[in-house]
């Protein structure tokens, strides 16, 4: 029988239907996260939420605070982490002093494609134009630090997000996981831009590596959130297999927590990276935490089955959010870089 003779079912096209209380509503999630983000920044400005600067002697407290926000809500953590990272970058590179009420994002992803270009006018003022991808908080941030290509190389700029000069591209963020993080593409149209630091200063500063570990702290908080369903199942007496999965998850989460604490101590001992260990530290921590998150997702899913994923909205969101968020890790590319560093080839 030929393939053409096989009768194939006709799949009807999906018909639009009203969004009800139990439906997935990305716009509502985005609005909810934006409201919480605005409140969090106000609390940071007022001193009610504290995220000590990396290398300040209290980096462990910074990582613990990021973990706590992420365990509550990974989408909120993504925006808060971007805001406090921006404050650290502005301080490290001598950017404009942060003002109360401003909500910052750090939009520095550079996948293949159009990207941003920066030009300096005859009056000496800079502007940026083009497309920037993965802009978390695109509708709720008031300012962003963005990377753009200038004539002399890649630079970082502080950009006010004003109507007419920046425009989130609707429909460009289709992820179910991290839907509330509001991470679409953004198109800039000759937006005013203030340079922050020198050419390549954003990636060459020690804080770039410190900030990457802050992201890993958020991942770990998300893994703890996913593990709640497993703890609850074990508490109800799920049996020896459930206990075994929980034991494996507990070991991983505690080991990752200790690694974060050790990394924080290393950053505080050498905040300017005079020993040249920051990149190695960041690769190790991010690689291990990503693996812990991946194993946690597997253990929890195998132990609890489909039930929590289908009937516990908070758990389902945590699983979906963490699955997307840890893909910021560059997988084998980062592991290969780590291996080359450990082998000593990078030093030759």
N, C-alpha and C positions, 0 to 999 in steps of 0.2 A: 504494500500500500504506500503510495507516495504521500509526502507531507501535505500536499495540497488537498488530498482526499480526506484528511483527518478533520472531523468536525470540531471546531474550537468554540468554547462558550463565549458569548458576547458579554463583556463586562460593561454594565451601564456606567455612564459618567456620573461622578459624584454631583449631587444637587445641593446648592446652598441651603442651609437651614438656620433658623434663629439660634443664637447662642444662649443656652440656658445656664442655670446656676451650676450644673455639674459638668459643663463642657470646658475643654481647654480654651482659654482666652488669653492669648499672648499679650494683647493690648492691655488687658486688666492687670496681668502680672507686671508688665512694664510700669504701669501707673502706680501700682502698690509699692514696687521697689523704689521708684523715684521719690515717693513720699517718705519712705523710710530713710533713703539716702539723704534727703534734705534735712531730716531731723537729726541724723547721725552727724552731719557736718556742723550743724548748729551746736550739737553737744561737744564736738571736738573744739570748736571755736570758744565755747564757754569753759573748757577745761573739764567737762564732765566725762569725756572719753579721752583716754591718754594713749598715744602711740609714740613712745620715745623714739628719737631718731636713731638710725642704725649707727653703731659705734659710739653711742653716748654713754655706755656703761650699763644700759638697761635694755639691750637688744632682745634679751629673752622675754622681757615684758611686752615688747612690741610684737614678737611672734605669737605670744600667748593671747594677746588681744585680738590679733587677726584670726587665730584659730577659733576663738570664742564667737566672733561674728559669723565666721563660716559655718560653725556647727549649728548656728541658729538659721542662717539663710545664705547659701553660696552666692546667689545673685547679688545680694546686698554686699557681701564681702568683696565681690569683684569690684564694685564701685568704690567702696571704702578703701580697699587696698590701692586702687589707682589714685585716689585723692591724697592719701598719706604718702604714697610714693612720690607724687608730684611735689609735695611740700619738702620732702627730703632732697629731691633733685634741685629744686630752686635754691635751697640752702647750700648745697654742695657746689653748684656751678655759678652761684652769684646771680641768680635770676631776680626778677621783680619780687618784692616782698609780698607774701600772701596777705590778702585782705579778708576780713570776716565776711561771710556770706558767699564767697566764691566757692564753687564746686568744681574741682579739677579732675580731668582725666589725663591719662598718658596714652597717646595713640602713636605707637612707634612700630607697629607691625609693618613689614615690608615684603609681602609675598610678591610673586611675579605679577606684572601688570603695569598699569599706567603710573600709579604712585603720585606723589606730590613734588612740585618744583617750587623753588624759592627764587625770587628776583629782588634785586636792590635797585630802587629808583634813583633818579638824579638827585633827589633830595636826601638820599641816604637811608630812606625808610624801606623796610622789607615787606614783602607780601608773599603769600603762598596760594597756589592754585593747583587743581587736579583732584584726584580721588585717593582717599585714605580708607583702607579696609580695617575691619575689626575695631570699631570705635565704641567701646563700652560707655554707656551713659550718654549716648549721642543726643537724646532729647532732654536730659536733666542736668548735664554739666553746663557751667557758665563759661569755663575756660578750659583749654587743653594744651598740653605739651605735645607737639607733633614733630616727627622727623620729616625732613624734606631735602631734596637734592638741590644744592646751589652750585654755582659755577666753580667754586673752590672745594666742593665735596659735600658730604652729608652733614647737616646741621640740625640742631634742636631749636624749636621756636615756641614761645608762649603766644597763644592765639586766643583772643576773646571770641566767643561763639555768638556772633551777631547775625540777626536776620538779614538776608541779602548777600552775605559773604560765605555762609556755610549752610549746607542743606543735607540732612540725612536722606539717604536713598531708600525710600519705602520699599519693603519687600525683599531687601537684600540680606536679612537675617531670618532664616527659616528654621533655625534649630528649635526643637522642642525643649531640649535641655538648655539651661541658661537663658531661657526666653526672657526672663525678667531683667537680665543684665543689659538689654537694649544695646546690642552690638552690631548695628548695620554699617554699611559703607557710608562715608560722608564725602560730599563734593564741596570743595572750597573754590570760591570765585574771588581772586585778588584780595584775600583776607589779610588785614593788618597783622604783622607778625614781629615779635621782638626776639632777636637771637639770644639764646641761653647757652653760655659756654662757647668753646671753640669748635672748629671742624672735628667731627668724630668724638667730641667731648662727652657726649651722652653715653656711648658704649665703652669708652676708654677709662672712665672714672671708676674707682673701686666700688662705689655705691651701686653700680649696675649689677654686680654679682650679689651684693647684699640684698638688693631688691628682689632678685630672682628667688632667693630663699624665702622672702616674705610671701611670694606667691605659693611656694610649697607649703608654707604654714596654713594657707587657706585650703589647699587640697587636703591636708591632714584633718582640718576641722570638718571638711565635707565627709571624709571617710568615717569619722566618729559619728556624724549624723546618720550615715547609712547603717552603721552598726547598731543603732538603737533598736531596730526591729529584731535583730539577732539576740540582743540582750533580753528583750522582752520575751522572745520565744523560749529562751533558756530558763528564764525565771518562772515561766509557766510549766516547766518540766518537759521540754521538748525531746528528751532522750539523749543517749550517749553521743549520737552523731551530731546533734545540735551543740552539745557541750564541747565536742572536739572542734567544731568550726569556730565557736566562740573563743576557745583557748588559743587557736591559731591567730585569730584576729587580735586578741588581747596582746599577744607577744609582739605582733607587727606594730600595732599602734603605740605601744609603750617604747619599743625600740626606736621608732621614728621620732617620738617625742624627745627621747634622750639625745638623738642625733641633732635635732633642732636646737636643743639647749647647748650642746657642745659647739655647734656652729655659731650660735650667738656669743658664746664666750670667746671663740676665735676672732670674731669680728670686733668685739670690744677690746681685745688685746692688741689688735693691729688694724685699726679702722682705715688707715690709708694704704693698706696692703703692701707694706714695705718688704715683706717676705715673699710676695708673689704667689700666695696660696689661695687667693679669693676665687679664682676660676675653678680650680680643682675642688675646693670646698663646695661651691655652688653646684657643680656637676654631680658630685657624690650625693649631696642632700636631695636635690631634685630627682635624680634617678632612683634613689631608694624610696622616697616618698611616693613617687608615681607608681612604683611597683607595689608598694603597700596598698595604695588606693585600688589598684587593679585586683590584687588578691582579695581585698576586703569586699569589693563588689561581687567577686566569684563566690567567696565563702558565704556571704549573706544570702545570695540568690539560691545557692544549692541547699542551704539549711532551711530557708523559709518558704521556698517555692514561689508560686505565682500569687499567693494570697495577698501579701503586703503590697506588691506591685499593682495589683488590680483594685484593692479596696482601701488602701491607706494613701491618701493623696499626698501627705507630707513626705512619706517614704518614697513614693514614686517620683516626686519632684527631686528629692535628694539624689536618687540614683541617676536620673536623667541629667541633672545638673553636673554631678561629679564626672559622669562619663564624658561629657563635652569638655569640661574645664581642664581635666588632666591632659587633654590633647594639645595643650600649650607646650607640653614637653615634646621635644623633637625626637623622641624614641631612639632608634638605632643610630641616628646621626649624632645625638648627644653622647650615647654610650661609646661610639667609635672615637669621638674626641677625647672622652675620658680615658679610654684605653691607650690612645696615643700619648697622652700626658703621662700616664702611669709608666708606660714603657720607656719614657725618656726621649722618644723621637722628636717631640716638640722642642726639646732643648738643644738639638743638634744644629 
